[in-house]
C-alpha cells in the first residue's frame, strides 16, 4: 500500500510518530493555518530526526544543529570533581590521513608508557564516534584514554568529515560504504594499516568500536576486514548491511526490518553451499532496551548475525545484575565449541541511546550504566586475531 509522503519524501506516518514523541507539544493540526512558524516547525522536526538517525547528508536549515538532537537519559547529579577530566600523561594529537577514498583527520592517544622501540608491541583500538560528535567529544565521553594509560594501548579516533555527511555520521546505510574495496571501510582500514606501520602496534591485537552510526561502521569493518581486526565493539549499533538507502535505514533503526533483513541474508547464505562462510570476528554488544533512536531489536539482530544461522544457539552463560550506579542489565556470553569468546551481549534495562558508564564531559552518555569502555577493553585484550585469508580471498585493499 502506498503511503502519503511530505515534501522531503518522508512518509506522513513517520512524521506523525516523530511529532507524537515530542513532550508537551501541541499537535500541528491545532495551529492556525496562518501560523507563520508552521513550516519552520515541520522542517526542524524532520531535520532533527534525520540528524539523530545518521542520515543527514547536508543541513536542511541554517544554522546547523549544534547540540545532539536526542539528549542522553537524565542522570543523577555527580560530584563535580568526578566530572573533571582525568589528567592523561600521554599525548593526544591531531593528524591527517589521505586515501583514494578521501581524507580524514584523526586524533591519536599514545600513553606515557609507550616505548616505540619496544619488542612488546602495543594493542590498538580504533574508536568511531556517533553522529554530531567529534574525536575530543567521544574521547571525553568514553574515557578510553584513561583506560589506555592503565592497560597500555594506543587509541585512534577518526573524524568524519562534514563534507561526507552533514551531521558527521559514518555512512553505514550506503551500499558504496558497505564493501571492502572502496568507500569509508577502505579508508578506515587504510588508516589502521598506516598506524600499524608507523607505531609499535601488534597487528594481531587491533580492535574497532563505535557508538550508533560509528558502531554500525565498526560492524562493517569487522565483516569486510576480518584479517585486520581481532574483535568489534558495537554500542547502540546495527547489523551488517541492515540498510541500503535512507528509507530502509529508517526501517532498520525501527528494528523489525533489521531482523527480517538479517534472517533473509542468513538463510540465503545457508543455501549457498558452495560459498565458504565468512570468518567470524568476536563481537561485544551494548544496547539499551529503551533506545528510541536505534531500536533494541538491532542488538538482538547483531547477536544472531554473529552467532550464525542456527537460531537455537544459546548463550553459554546469562546473568542479570546491576551496576554500581544503579542501572540493571543482562549479560549473555556466547562461546565457540572450544570455549573461546565469540559474542557478549549486554542488554541495558531502561537505558536509551547513550554510551553506558560514560562521563558527562561528553555527549550521548549514561553514567548510571555499567562501564562499556572497561568491559570492551577487557573483552578485546583477551583476544588475538587468528591468521586467516582476507575476505573473499582477495589481497588487502
C-alpha positions in Angstrom: 0.0 0.0 0.0 1.4 3.4 -0.9 1.9 5.9 1.8 1.5 9.6 1.6 4.8 11.5 1.8 5.7 15.0 2.7 7.9 17.5 0.7 11.1 15.7 1.9 9.9 12.3 0.7 9.3 11.0 4.2 6.1 9.0 5.0 3.5 11.0 6.8 3.2 8.2 9.3 6.8 8.7 10.2 6.3 12.4 10.7 3.2 11.7 12.9 5.3 9.3 15.0 8.1 11.9 15.5 5.6 14.6 16.4 4.0 12.3 19.0 7.3 11.7 20.7 7.9 15.5 21.3 6.9 16.1 25.0 4.3 18.7 25.8 4.0 19.6 22.1 0.7 20.8 20.6 -0.5 18.7 17.5 0.4 20.6 14.3 -3.3 20.4 13.4 -4.1 22.6 16.4 -2.1 25.6 15.0 -4.0 28.1 12.8 -3.3 27.8 9.1 -1.9 31.3 9.1 0.7 30.4 11.8 3.9 31.7 10.2 6.1 29.2 12.2 4.4 26.1 10.9 6.8 25.4 8.1 9.8 26.0 10.4 8.4 23.6 12.9 8.0 20.9 10.3 11.5 21.5 9.0 13.0 21.3 12.4 11.2 18.0 13.2 12.4 16.4 10.0 15.9 17.7 10.3 16.3 16.6 13.9 15.1 13.1 13.0 17.5 12.8 10.1 20.4 14.0 12.2 19.7 11.6 15.1 19.3 8.8 12.6 22.6 9.5 10.9 21.0 10.1 7.6 21.5 13.9 7.1 23.9 14.4 4.2 23.7 18.2 4.4 21.8 20.6 6.7 18.3 21.3 5.7 18.3 24.7 7.5 20.8 27.2 8.9 22.4 27.4 11.3 23.2 23.6 11.6 22.3 21.7 14.7 24.9 22.4 17.4 23.6 20.1 20.1 22.7 16.4 20.0 19.1 16.1 18.7 18.3 13.3 21.1 19.6 14.1 24.6 21.1 11.5 26.8 18.9 10.0 29.6 18.6 12.1 32.7 21.3 11.1 35.2 21.7 11.9 38.9 23.9 14.7 39.9 27.5 13.7 40.3 30.4 15.2 42.3 32.0 18.0 40.2 35.4 16.5 41.0 34.3 13.2 39.5 33.3 15.0 36.3 36.7 16.8 35.9 38.8 15.3 33.1 41.4 13.0 34.5 45.0 14.1 33.7 46.5 12.0 31.0 50.3 11.9 30.9 50.3 10.6 27.3 50.0 12.6 24.1 46.7 13.3 22.3 47.5 14.9 19.0 45.6 15.5 15.7 46.8 14.0 12.4 45.5 13.6 8.9 45.3 10.5 6.6 44.7 10.5 2.9 43.4 7.6 0.8 41.9 7.2 -2.7 38.5 7.1 -0.9 39.1 10.5 0.8 41.0 12.4 3.5 40.1 12.3 7.2 41.6 13.9 10.3 42.1 11.8 13.4 43.4 12.1 16.9 45.8 9.6 18.3 46.3 8.9 22.0 49.7 7.4 23.0 50.1 6.6 26.7 53.2 7.8 28.5 54.3 4.1 29.0 54.7 3.7 25.2 58.2 2.8 24.0 58.5 3.0 20.2 61.5 0.6 20.3 59.8 -2.0 22.4 59.6 -5.5 21.1 56.4 -6.0 23.1 54.1 -4.3 20.6 51.1 -2.5 21.8 47.4 -3.1 21.1 45.4 -0.5 19.1 41.7 0.4 19.5 40.0 2.4 16.7 37.1 4.4 18.1 34.3 5.6 15.7 32.2 8.4 17.1 28.5 8.8 16.6 26.5 11.5 14.8 27.3 15.2 15.6 30.3 14.0 17.7 34.0 14.7 17.4 37.1 12.8 18.5 37.5 15.0 21.5 33.9 14.7 22.5 33.9 10.9 22.1 37.2 10.5 24.0 35.8 12.6 26.9 32.5 10.7 27.0 34.0 7.2 26.8 37.1 7.9 28.9 39.0 5.4 26.7 42.3 7.4 27.1 42.3 6.8 30.8 42.0 3.1 30.1 44.8 3.3 27.6 47.0 4.7 30.4 46.0 1.9 32.7 46.3 -1.0 30.3 48.9 0.3 27.9 47.4 0.5 24.4 47.0 3.2 21.7 43.6 4.7 20.8 42.8 6.3 17.4 39.7 8.5 16.9 39.0 9.1 13.2 36.8 12.2 12.5 34.0 12.1 9.9 34.1 15.0 7.5 31.0 17.3 7.3 31.6 17.2 3.6 30.9 13.4 3.6 27.9 13.7 5.9 26.3 16.9 7.1 25.9 15.5 10.7 29.3 13.9 10.7 27.8 10.4 10.7 29.6 7.5 9.2 27.6 6.4 6.1 26.7 2.9 7.3 23.5 2.9 5.2 25.0 3.4 1.7 26.0 0.4 -0.4 29.1 2.2 -1.5 30.3 2.3 2.1 29.5 -1.3 3.0 32.1 -3.1 0.9 35.7 -3.9 1.2 37.5 -2.3 -1.7 36.1 1.3 -1.6 34.4 3.9 0.4 34.7 4.6 4.2 35.6 0.9 5.1 38.6 1.0 2.7 39.6 4.4 4.1 39.4 3.4 7.7 41.2 0.1 7.1 43.9 2.1 5.3 44.3 4.4 8.3 44.5 1.3 10.6 47.3 -0.2 8.5 49.2 3.1 8.5 49.0 3.2 12.3 50.3 -0.3 12.5 53.2 0.6 10.2 54.2 3.8 11.9 53.9 2.7 15.5 54.8 -0.2 17.7 51.4 -1.8 17.2 50.8 -5.6 17.5 48.9 -6.4 14.2 47.2 -9.3 16.0 45.8 -7.1 18.6 43.9 -4.4 16.7 40.3 -3.7 17.6 37.5 -1.4 16.5 34.5 0.0 18.4 31.9 2.7 17.9 28.6 4.3 19.0 25.4 4.4 16.9 26.5 5.2 13.3 30.0 4.6 14.4 29.0 1.2 15.8 27.3 0.3 12.5 30.6 1.2 10.7 32.6 -0.8 13.2 30.5 -3.8 12.4 31.0 -3.2 8.7 34.8 -3.1 9.2 34.7 -6.4 11.1 32.7 -8.0 8.3 34.8 -6.6 5.4 38.3 -6.8 7.0 38.4 -9.8 9.4 42.1 -10.2 8.6 42.7 -6.8 10.2 40.5 -6.5 13.3 40.6 -9.1 16.2 37.3 -8.0 17.7 34.5 -5.5 17.3 32.6 -3.4 19.9 29.2 -2.1 19.0 27.2 0.2 21.3 23.7 1.1 20.1 24.5 0.0 16.6 23.0 -2.1 13.7 23.8 -5.3 11.9 25.9 -5.5 8.8 24.0 -4.4 5.7 21.0 -3.5 7.7 20.1 -0.8 5.2 20.7 0.1 1.6 19.2 3.6 1.4 17.5 6.3 3.5 14.0 4.6 3.7 15.4 1.2 4.6 17.7 2.9 7.2 14.7 4.3 9.0 13.1 0.9 8.9 16.2 -0.8 10.1 16.5 1.6 13.0 12.9 0.7 13.9 14.1 -2.9 14.4 11.6 -5.1 12.6 13.2 -4.5 9.2 16.7 -5.2 10.6 15.6 -8.6 12.0 14.0 -9.6 8.7 17.0 -8.5 6.6 19.4 -10.4 8.8 17.2 -13.5 8.7 16.9 -13.3 4.9 20.6 -12.8 4.5 21.5 -15.7 6.8 19.1 -18.0 5.1 20.5 -17.1 1.7 24.0 -17.8 2.8 23.0 -21.1 4.2 21.5 -22.1 0.8 24.8 -21.2 -1.0 26.6 -24.4 0.0 29.4 -23.7 -2.4 30.2 -20.4 -0.8 32.6 -20.7 2.2 31.4 -18.9 5.4 32.9 -15.5 6.2 35.3 -15.5 9.1 33.6 -14.6 12.4 35.1 -11.7 14.3 34.3 -11.8 18.0 31.8 -9.1 19.0 30.7 -7.3 22.2 27.4 -5.6 22.0 25.8 -3.0 24.3 22.3 -1.8 23.7 19.6 -0.1 25.8 16.2 -1.7 25.7 14.6 1.8 25.9 16.6 3.1 22.9 14.1 5.1 20.8 16.8 6.1 18.2 18.1 2.6 17.3 15.6 0.0 18.5 16.9 -2.7 20.8 15.9 -5.3 18.2 19.1 -4.3 16.4 21.2 -5.6 19.3 19.4 -8.9 19.0 19.9 -8.9 15.3 23.6 -8.3 15.7 23.9 -11.3 18.0 22.0 -13.5 15.6 24.2 -12.4 12.7 27.4 -13.1 14.7 26.3 -16.5 16.0 25.2 -17.8 12.6 22.1 -19.2 11.0 21.3 -21.6 13.8 18.6 -19.8 15.8 18.8 -22.5 18.5 22.2 -21.3 19.6 22.0 -20.5 23.3 24.4 -18.4 25.4 26.9 -20.3 27.4 26.1 -18.1 30.4 23.5 -15.5 31.2 23.3 -13.3 34.2 21.3 -10.4 35.4 22.9 -7.8 37.6 23.0 -4.1 38.5 25.8 -1.6 38.0 27.2 0.3 41.0 25.4 3.4 39.8 22.0 1.7 39.6 21.5 0.5 36.0 20.3 -3.1 35.8 21.5 -5.2 32.9 21.5 -8.7 31.5 24.8 -10.1 30.2 24.8 -13.1 27.8 28.0 -14.8 26.8 28.4 -17.0 23.7 31.5 -19.1 23.2 32.8 -21.4 20.4 32.8 -25.2 20.8 36.3 -24.8 22.1 35.2 -22.3 24.8 36.7 -19.3 23.1 34.9 -15.9 23.3 32.5 -15.3 20.4 29.8 -12.8 21.5 28.9 -10.8 24.6 25.5 -9.1 24.7 24.8 -6.5 27.3 21.1 -5.6 27.5 20.9 -2.3 29.4 17.5 -2.2 31.1 15.8 1.2 30.9 18.7 2.8 29.0 18.4 5.0 26.0 20.7 6.0 23.1 23.9 6.7 25.1 27.3 5.2 26.0 26.9 3.2 29.1 29.0 4.2 32.1 30.3 7.3 30.2 31.2 10.7 31.5 29.0 13.7 31.3 32.0 15.5 29.9 31.0 14.0 26.5 27.7 13.8 24.7 25.4 10.8 24.5 26.5 9.2 27.8 24.7 7.4 30.6 26.8 7.5 33.7 24.4 5.2 35.6 25.2 2.1 33.5 27.9 -0.5 33.6 31.2 0.7 32.2 31.0 -0.2 28.5 34.6 1.1 27.8 36.2 -1.0 30.5 34.2 -4.1 29.5 35.1 -3.7 25.8 38.8 -3.3 26.7 38.6 -6.4 28.9 36.9 -8.4 26.0 39.4 -7.1 23.5 42.6 -7.8 25.3 41.8 -11.4 25.8 41.7 -11.9 22.0 44.3 -12.0 19.3 43.5 -12.1 15.6 43.8 -15.5 14.1 45.7 -15.9 10.9 43.2 -16.2 8.1 42.8 -15.2 4.4 41.3 -11.8 3.5 37.6 -11.6 2.9 36.7 -13.0 -0.4 40.1 -14.4 -0.8 41.5 -11.2 -2.2 44.5 -9.3 -1.1 44.1 -6.4 1.4 42.6 -3.3 -0.2 
